[in-house]
Each structure stands twice: as C-alpha cells, then as structure tokens.
Amino acid sequence: MSGPLSLEPGGVEQDTLAIRLADRRRPRRRPSWALGDDTTLTIRLPHQGPDEEAVNELAAELADRVGPAVHPYEVAALLEAEGLSASLIKERYGHPNLFSLASALYERVPRTFPEPAPAADPWRPDTVRCLLRGVLFALPGLAYLLTAPLWNPGAHAPALIVAGLVSWAWGQALGHRAHLRMATGPREAGRTLLTGAPAGALVATAIAALPADGGPVTLVAAAQSVYLGAAGVLLVLGRERQLLAALSPLIAGAVVLPWWEPGPWARAGLPLLALLATLAVTGLTLRATLAAPAVPDARRPRLRWSLPYGLFGLAAGVLVLLEGRQEPYAVIVLTVSMGPAEWLLYRYRGLSVAALRAVATPAGFLLRSTGILALCQLAYLLPLLPAALLTDAAPAPLLLLAAVLWTALLLQAFGAAWPSAAICLAAAGGAGTVTLLRLPPGDLALPVGCAVAALCLSACALRLLGRPAPHA
C-alpha cells in the first residue's frame, strides 16, 4: 500500500472500491432493473419525499399495463413481476415500500379499460350438417311415394301413423338419454342406444298392431319403426353422411320415377334395400362406439329426466298430424325446415353469449335477449311463408305451428323441458279433442291453440332465458 497509485485510464483504480455521493438526477435504467454502475457502491443521502421525475417516467413506461388496473394491489403485483426489489424502490424512486410506489403509479395513470379481443363463437353452427339433417328428416317419405300403389292409405294409414307417433316420442326420450350418457362416455351412450332403439321399435310395432288387427300392414309398421330407431341412433352419434348413403336407393328410385315405372318388385325392393343398408351402417357404428373403453363407476341418469322430452315428441307428432290432415304438403315443408331450425338454435346461443359481453345490466340483457328471440323466430318463420304459398297451404296454421315447435325446442335446449312439454301437450290435447269430437271452432282449433301455445312458450323463454345465468 506504500507504492504510488497509477491514475492512467484503465489503471488499477478500477479495481478499488470507490465511494461517491449519489447524483440527484435519475441514472440511466437498464432492463434488468439493476443499478447504473455494477462496480460502484452508491450511497444516497437522505432527502425529503420520492423522486417525482423517476416515478413519472416509470408511470409513462408502464401506462398501458397500469391503466386497466382496478386496485393498487394489481400495480404492486405488476411491479413485483417486473423484478423491482425493495432496495431499488427506496434508492431510485424514494418510496418506502412496494405498495407506496404502486399507489403512486395508480394515482398518476388514468384508468383505461380496453375492449378484449373478440372471442371465437363457442356455438358456431355447422351449416352443412344442419341442412343435411333437415333433408334426412324428409327423405324417408320417398318410401311412401315408391310404395304408394302397393298399399291402401285409407285402410293402412292408421297403423303407420300410430307407429310413427310412438316412434317419434320414444326417439325424443331416447335421444335425450343418450346425450346424457354421452357426457359419461361414448361406450355408455352406445349401450343406451343399443338397448333403447330395438325396444322402441318393438313397442311401436306392438301398438300399431292394434289398429291393424294383426294384418300384413303390421310388417310395414315394423319396418318403419325399425328404420326410425336405426336412423335415430345414427343422428345421435353424428353419422348423417352415412345415413344419407344408406338412403341412396330411395333417392335413386324417386329420381327416375317420373320417367320409368319400376314395377312392384322394385317399388318394394328399393325401400327394403335402404332399410337393410341403414341397419348395416347402424350396426357398424354401434360396434365402433362400443369399442371405446368403459368408464368405471358410471352413474345412470334417471329415466324420469327424459320423460318430458318423450311427451314433447308425442305432442309435436299430434300437432303435425292435425296439420297434415288439412295440408299434407305443409308437413313436408315443416319437416325440411327442422334443419334450419336447428341452425338457428345454435345462433341463438351464440348471439346470447355475445350479448353477455355487450351489456352491463340485467335489464339491458333482457332487452337484448328479447330482440335476439324475435330475430331468430322471424328468421325461421319468414322463409316458410313463400314455401306455404308454393304448396297452396294456408300460411297462418303452418307458421303458428312452426313457432310452437321452434320455441319449444329452444327451451329444451336449455334444459327447460317440462314447460315446453306441458304447453305443447295442452295445445295438442285441446286441438285433438275438438277435431275428434267435431266441436266448435272446428278447423280453427289448431291455429288458435298454436297461437296461444306460441305466446306462452315465448313468455317462458323470456322469463327463463332473459337472465344472464343460463348463458354463462
């Protein structure tokens, strides 16, 4: 230590410990939040208050992240995540602790709440699939067109109608139960369909045998019931394209029918071939579904949970039957429209979720929900008006019945099955009783009953779905 100290640049003084007074000006900050000179120990003399200039610069730098904060604690978490230590806060910004600096930044930066990035619609519908399902609902009617010369509608129709009503009600309940089981696993849903579809076909055939007096038409009712059960399985499992391929014999026969008389064997053989193809596709689909691993200790849903869906299917079938007595072609229009109806159910849910982000009060959401409901109903009903006119059907009964069915399906989609089932059963029971007993107002019973039912269902929809909770 007795030798001279070199004062040349880069000399040995760079290896010694230097003590100097801290400059009051804010040193140049570095991304690592370190002090300006790594080799210099800085001693800051005590002074009054924080370094306002340094705090203002920090506030400007972090303004985009401090602005959305709703409490200084959020700013404190941000500063901690940035790596500001307690010593750095005291020495550079002159604040005693992290929370003091966070409060200062929170007061300096005005509150800004930027709109979040638009999220993807979780209920975006598959347009092609919905339209295909509507076509598949109507395609089985080609079998009746092909086999029309082979049976007597006046004598055989009651058995087929009864079998269709039972199959429709059973299919609605079975489809709901299968979807409940699908939440557990595909194997469990497959087992439900494997046992439920044949049972439904047997029940429908047995009931149809009563008006048929056990005659040959019972076999036709059995074939119809088997097809409806198999097609229901494929639709529940999302195999629409496979079902369309299985129905290709019917489509081919109907296309050439205006130019070629196929004869009795082809008229009976093409529907039978389509039935066998549907059964084969259903068997392969169930086999693949049952190959999935089983879920241990899976609980079965209660049967009564699916009861209102079956009752709604029965009521809807009766209402459609009453409409078909007066306007047969209107039933075809209504059947095909079930595809767009399903598409609009998805759009309603997507628009309702978007409304949750657009409004801030329950009253505002109720108003927006009312508009969405009216928009979806109009979007479904307006295209049916020209379709009714093209088929020479009375527009009012068709539109009112369509409004009843769509609004009831909307309530069922949100789990409100009993209100829709009860209202539709009341409308079907009232109109059916008036028709059977030929009571006044006669043919006006159906449109009047549907109008009242549509109003009641819309009121239920606004009351149950006009709140944010069902859409969250």
C-alpha positions in Angstrom: 0.0 0.0 0.0 3.1 2.3 0.2 3.6 2.4 -3.6 2.2 5.1 -5.9 -1.3 4.7 -7.3 -1.5 4.8 -11.1 -4.0 7.3 -12.4 -3.9 6.2 -16.0 -7.2 5.4 -17.7 -7.9 1.7 -17.2 -5.4 1.6 -14.3 -5.7 -0.2 -11.1 -8.1 2.4 -9.6 -10.8 0.4 -11.5 -10.2 -2.5 -9.1 -10.6 -0.4 -6.0 -13.7 0.4 -4.0 -15.0 4.0 -4.8 -17.3 5.8 -2.5 -19.1 8.8 -4.0 -22.2 10.9 -3.4 -25.3 9.9 -5.4 -26.3 12.2 -8.2 -29.8 13.5 -7.7 -30.5 13.0 -11.4 -32.1 9.7 -12.2 -29.4 7.3 -13.5 -30.0 5.5 -16.8 -32.1 2.5 -16.0 -31.3 -0.9 -17.5 -33.8 -3.6 -18.4 -32.6 -5.8 -15.6 -33.6 -3.1 -13.1 -30.0 -3.1 -11.9 -28.1 -0.1 -10.7 -26.4 2.1 -13.2 -22.8 1.1 -12.3 -22.2 -2.5 -11.4 -18.8 -1.8 -9.9 -19.7 1.3 -7.9 -21.4 1.3 -4.4 -23.8 4.3 -4.4 -24.7 5.9 -1.1 -27.9 8.2 -1.4 -28.0 10.9 1.1 -31.4 11.3 2.9 -33.8 13.7 1.3 -37.4 14.6 1.6 -40.1 12.7 -0.5 -40.0 10.5 -3.5 -38.2 11.2 -6.8 -41.1 12.5 -8.8 -39.3 12.6 -12.0 -38.3 8.9 -11.8 -41.8 7.9 -10.7 -43.3 9.8 -13.7 -41.0 8.1 -16.1 -41.9 4.7 -14.7 -45.6 5.6 -14.9 -45.2 6.6 -18.6 -43.4 3.4 -19.3 -46.0 1.1 -17.6 -49.1 3.2 -18.5 -50.5 0.5 -20.9 -50.4 -2.1 -18.1 -51.2 0.1 -15.1 -54.2 1.8 -16.8 -56.5 -1.3 -16.8 -55.8 -2.0 -13.1 -58.7 -1.6 -10.7 -56.7 -1.5 -7.5 -53.2 -0.5 -6.5 -52.5 -4.1 -5.5 -52.7 -5.1 -9.1 -50.0 -2.5 -9.8 -47.9 -3.9 -6.9 -48.2 -7.4 -8.5 -47.0 -5.9 -11.8 -44.0 -4.2 -10.2 -43.1 -7.4 -8.4 -43.3 -9.3 -11.6 -41.0 -6.8 -13.2 -38.4 -7.5 -10.6 -38.3 -4.3 -8.7 -36.7 -5.0 -5.3 -37.3 -3.2 -2.1 -33.9 -1.6 -2.1 -34.3 -0.4 -5.7 -37.6 1.2 -4.9 -36.1 3.0 -2.0 -32.9 4.2 -3.7 -34.2 5.0 -7.1 -37.8 6.1 -6.6 -37.6 7.3 -3.0 -40.6 5.3 -1.8 -40.5 3.3 1.5 -42.0 0.1 0.0 -43.6 -1.6 -3.0 -47.2 -0.7 -2.1 -46.3 3.0 -1.7 -44.8 3.1 -5.2 -47.8 1.1 -6.6 -50.2 3.6 -5.1 -48.3 6.5 -6.7 -48.4 4.9 -10.1 -52.1 4.0 -9.7 -52.9 7.7 -9.0 -50.8 9.0 -11.8 -52.1 6.8 -14.6 -55.7 7.4 -15.7 -58.0 4.3 -15.8 -58.4 2.7 -19.2 -60.4 -0.4 -19.9 -59.5 -1.7 -23.4 -62.0 -3.9 -25.1 -60.9 -7.6 -25.0 -60.1 -9.3 -28.3 -63.2 -10.8 -29.9 -63.5 -14.4 -28.8 -64.5 -17.2 -31.1 -68.2 -18.1 -31.1 -68.4 -21.3 -29.0 -71.8 -22.0 -30.5 -70.9 -21.6 -34.2 -73.2 -24.0 -36.1 -72.1 -26.4 -38.8 -74.3 -25.2 -41.6 -73.8 -28.1 -43.9 -74.6 -30.6 -41.1 -77.8 -28.8 -40.1 -79.1 -28.6 -43.6 -78.3 -32.2 -44.2 -80.2 -33.2 -41.1 -83.3 -31.4 -42.4 -83.0 -33.3 -45.7 -82.6 -36.6 -43.8 -85.8 -35.9 -41.8 -87.7 -35.7 -45.0 -86.0 -38.4 -47.2 -87.8 -41.4 -45.6 -91.0 -40.0 -47.1 -89.8 -41.2 -50.5 -90.5 -44.7 -49.4 -94.2 -43.9 -49.2 -94.0 -42.4 -52.7 -92.4 -45.5 -54.1 -94.8 -48.0 -52.4 -97.9 -45.9 -52.9 -99.5 -48.4 -55.4 -98.8 -51.3 -53.1 -101.0 -50.2 -50.1 -104.3 -48.6 -49.3 -103.8 -45.3 -47.4 -107.4 -45.3 -46.1 -107.1 -48.8 -44.5 -103.4 -48.9 -43.7 -102.6 -45.3 -42.7 -103.9 -45.5 -39.1 -101.4 -48.3 -38.2 -98.5 -46.4 -39.7 -99.5 -43.1 -38.1 -99.7 -44.7 -34.6 -96.4 -46.4 -35.1 -94.9 -43.1 -36.2 -96.2 -41.2 -33.2 -94.9 -43.8 -30.8 -91.5 -44.0 -32.5 -91.3 -40.2 -32.5 -92.0 -39.9 -28.8 -89.7 -42.8 -28.0 -86.9 -41.4 -30.2 -87.0 -38.0 -28.4 -86.7 -39.5 -25.0 -84.0 -42.0 -26.1 -82.0 -39.3 -27.8 -82.0 -37.2 -24.7 -80.9 -40.1 -22.5 -78.2 -41.0 -25.0 -76.8 -37.4 -24.9 -76.8 -37.6 -21.1 -74.8 -40.8 -21.3 -72.5 -39.3 -23.9 -71.3 -36.9 -21.2 -70.0 -40.0 -19.3 -68.5 -41.7 -22.3 -69.2 -42.9 -25.9 -69.4 -46.5 -24.8 -72.2 -45.7 -22.3 -74.1 -43.8 -24.9 -73.7 -46.7 -27.3 -75.1 -49.2 -24.8 -78.1 -47.0 -24.2 -78.8 -46.8 -27.9 -78.2 -50.5 -28.4 -80.9 -51.4 -25.9 -83.3 -48.5 -26.4 -83.7 -48.4 -30.1 -84.8 -52.1 -30.5 -87.1 -51.7 -27.5 -88.7 -48.6 -29.1 -89.3 -50.5 -32.4 -90.9 -53.4 -30.5 -93.2 -51.0 -28.6 -94.2 -49.1 -31.7 -94.9 -52.3 -33.6 -97.0 -53.8 -30.8 -99.1 -50.7 -30.5 -99.5 -50.4 -34.3 -100.8 -54.0 -34.4 -103.9 -52.9 -32.6 -105.5 -50.7 -35.4 -104.0 -53.1 -38.0 -105.7 -56.1 -36.4 -102.5 -58.1 -36.9 -102.7 -57.8 -40.7 -99.8 -57.6 -43.2 -99.6 -53.8 -42.6 -98.1 -54.7 -39.2 -95.0 -55.8 -41.0 -94.8 -52.4 -42.8 -95.2 -50.7 -39.4 -92.5 -52.8 -38.0 -90.1 -51.9 -40.9 -91.0 -48.2 -40.4 -90.3 -48.5 -36.6 -87.0 -50.3 -37.2 -85.8 -47.6 -39.6 -86.8 -44.8 -37.3 -84.9 -46.4 -34.4 -81.8 -47.0 -36.5 -81.8 -43.6 -38.1 -82.2 -42.1 -34.6 -79.1 -43.9 -33.5 -77.1 -42.5 -36.4 -78.3 -39.0 -35.9 -77.5 -39.0 -32.2 -74.0 -40.3 -33.0 -73.4 -37.7 -35.7 -73.4 -40.1 -38.7 -75.5 -38.0 -41.0 -73.4 -38.7 -44.1 -73.5 -42.5 -43.6 -77.3 -42.3 -43.2 -77.5 -40.3 -46.5 -75.5 -43.0 -48.2 -77.8 -45.7 -46.8 -80.8 -43.9 -48.3 -79.3 -43.7 -51.8 -81.6 -46.5 -53.1 -84.6 -44.4 -52.2 -83.2 -41.3 -53.8 -82.3 -43.2 -57.0 -85.8 -44.7 -57.2 -87.6 -41.4 -56.7 -85.4 -39.6 -59.2 -86.2 -42.0 -62.1 -89.9 -42.5 -61.1 -91.3 -39.7 -63.4 -89.7 -41.4 -66.5 -89.7 -45.1 -65.6 -92.2 -47.4 -64.0 -90.1 -49.7 -61.7 -92.8 -52.3 -61.1 -94.0 -53.8 -57.8 -90.8 -55.7 -57.1 -88.6 -52.6 -57.5 -91.1 -50.4 -55.6 -90.9 -52.8 -52.6 -87.3 -53.7 -53.0 -85.7 -50.3 -53.0 -87.2 -49.3 -49.6 -86.2 -52.7 -48.2 -82.6 -52.2 -49.6 -82.4 -48.8 -47.9 -83.7 -50.3 -44.7 -81.1 -53.1 -44.8 -78.3 -50.6 -45.6 -79.4 -48.4 -42.7 -79.3 -51.3 -40.3 -75.8 -52.3 -41.6 -74.4 -48.8 -41.1 -76.0 -48.6 -37.6 -74.5 -51.9 -36.6 -71.0 -50.9 -37.7 -71.4 -47.5 -36.0 -72.5 -49.1 -32.7 -69.7 -51.6 -32.9 -67.1 -48.8 -33.2 -68.8 -46.9 -30.4 -68.9 -49.9 -28.0 -65.2 -50.4 -28.7 -64.4 -47.4 -26.6 -63.1 -48.0 -23.0 -65.8 -48.2 -20.3 -65.9 -45.5 -17.6 -65.7 -47.1 -14.2 -68.5 -46.5 -11.6 -70.6 -44.5 -14.2 -73.9 -43.4 -12.7 -77.0 -43.9 -14.9 -79.3 -40.9 -15.3 -82.8 -41.3 -14.0 -85.4 -42.3 -16.5 -87.8 -39.6 -15.5 -85.3 -37.0 -16.6 -86.1 -38.0 -20.2 -89.8 -38.2 -19.8 -90.7 -34.6 -20.7 -88.7 -35.0 -23.9 -90.8 -38.0 -24.9 -94.0 -36.2 -24.0 -93.0 -33.3 -26.2 -92.3 -35.7 -29.0 -95.8 -37.1 -28.7 -97.4 -33.7 -28.5 -95.4 -32.4 -31.5 -96.4 -35.5 -33.5 -100.1 -34.9 -32.8 -99.9 -31.3 -33.8 -98.1 -32.1 -37.0 -100.6 -34.9 -37.7 -103.5 -32.4 -37.3 -101.9 -30.0 -39.6 -101.3 -32.8 -42.1 -104.9 -33.7 -42.2 -105.7 -30.3 -43.7 -102.4 -29.5 -45.6 -100.3 -32.6 -46.3 -97.6 -30.7 -48.2 -97.2 -28.4 -45.3 -95.9 -31.3 -43.3 -93.1 -31.8 -45.8 -92.2 -28.1 -45.6 -92.2 -28.3 -41.8 -90.0 -31.4 -41.8 -87.4 -30.0 -44.1 -87.3 -26.8 -42.0 -86.1 -28.7 -39.0 -82.6 -28.4 -40.3 -82.6 -24.6 -40.4 -84.4 -24.6 -37.1 -81.5 -26.5 -35.5 -79.1 -24.0 -37.1 -81.0 -21.1 -35.5 -80.9 -22.7 -32.1 -77.1 -22.6 -32.3 -77.2 -19.0 -33.5 -79.5 -18.0 -30.6 -77.0 -19.4 -28.1 -74.1 -17.6 -29.9 -75.9 -14.3 -30.0 -76.8 -14.6 -26.4 -73.2 -15.2 -25.4 -72.2 -12.1 -27.4 -74.9 -10.2 -25.6 -73.3 -11.0 -22.3 -70.2 -9.1 -23.3 -72.1 -6.2 -24.8 -74.4 -5.2 -21.8 -73.7 -4.4 -18.2 -77.1 -4.6 -16.5 -79.8 -7.4 -16.2 -82.3 -5.0 -17.8 -80.1 -4.4 -20.7 -79.6 -8.1 -21.2 -83.3 -8.8 -21.0 -83.9 -6.2 -23.7 -81.1 -7.7 -25.9 -82.4 -11.2 -25.3 -85.9 -10.2 -26.4 -84.5 -8.8 -29.6 -82.5 -12.0 -30.2 -85.5 -14.2 -29.7 -87.7 -12.2 -32.0 -84.9 -12.1 -34.6 -84.4 -15.9 -34.6 -88.2 -16.6 -34.7 -88.6 -14.2 -37.7 -85.6 -15.8 -39.4 -87.2 -19.2 -39.1 -90.8 -18.2 -40.0 -90.3 -15.8 -42.9 -88.8 -18.4 -45.3 -91.8 -20.7 -44.5 -94.2 -18.1 -45.9 -93.3 -18.5 -49.6 -93.0 -22.3 -49.1 -96.5 -22.4 -47.8 -97.8 -20.4 -50.8 -95.9 -22.6 -53.2 -97.6 -25.7 -51.8 -101.1 -24.0 -51.7 -101.1 -24.4 -47.9 -102.7 -21.9 -45.5 -99.8 -19.8 -44.2 -101.2 -19.0 -40.7 -101.6 -22.5 -39.3 -98.2 -23.6 -40.6 -96.3 -20.5 -39.3 -98.0 -20.8 -35.9 -97.2 -24.5 -35.6 -93.6 -23.8 -36.7 -93.3 -21.1 -34.0 -94.5 -23.5 -31.3 -92.1 -26.2 -32.3 -89.0 -23.9 -32.6 -89.6 -22.1 -29.3 -90.3 -25.5 -27.5 -87.0 -26.8 -28.9 -85.2 -23.7 -27.7 -86.5 -24.3 -24.2 -85.5 -27.9 -24.3 -82.0 -27.0 -25.5 -81.6 -25.1 -22.2 -83.0 -28.0 -20.1 -86.4 -26.4 -19.6 -88.2 -29.5 -20.8 -91.3 -29.6 -18.6 -92.7 -26.1 -19.5 -92.4 -26.9 -23.2 -93.9 -30.4 -22.9 -96.8 -29.2 -20.8 -97.7 -26.3 -23.1 -97.4 -28.5 -26.2 -99.4 -31.3 -24.6 -102.2 -28.8 -23.7 -102.3 -27.5 -27.3 -102.3 -30.9 -28.9 -104.9 -32.3 -26.4 -107.2 -29.3 -27.0 -107.0 -29.3 -30.8 -107.2 -33.1 -30.9 -110.3 -33.3 -28.8 -112.0 -30.6 -30.9 -111.1 -32.5 -34.1 -112.2 -35.9 -32.8 -115.5 -34.7 -31.3 -116.1 -32.2 -34.1 -116.7 -29.4 -31.6 -116.5 -25.7 -32.4 -114.5 -23.9 -33.6 -113.7 -26.9 -35.8 -110.6 -26.4 -38.1 -109.7 -23.2 -36.2 -108.9 -25.1 -33.1 -105.4 -25.9 -34.3 -104.2 -22.4 -35.3 -105.9 -20.9 -32.2 -104.3 -23.5 -29.9 -100.9 -23.0 -31.6 -101.2 -19.2 -31.3 -101.8 -19.4 -27.5 -99.1 -22.0 -27.1 -96.6 -19.9 -29.1 -97.3 -16.9 -26.8 -96.9 -19.0 -23.6 -93.7 -20.5 -24.9 -92.3 -17.1 -25.8 -93.1 -15.8 -22.4 -91.4 -18.8 -20.8 -88.4 -18.3 -23.0 -88.1 -14.6 -22.0 -88.6 -15.4 -18.3 -86.1 -18.3 -18.2 -83.6 -17.2 -20.8 -83.8 -13.4 -20.3 -81.3 -13.7 -17.5 -77.5 -14.0 -17.9 -77.2 -17.1 -15.8 -78.4 -19.7 -18.3 -75.9 -18.4 -20.9 -72.8 -18.1 -18.7 
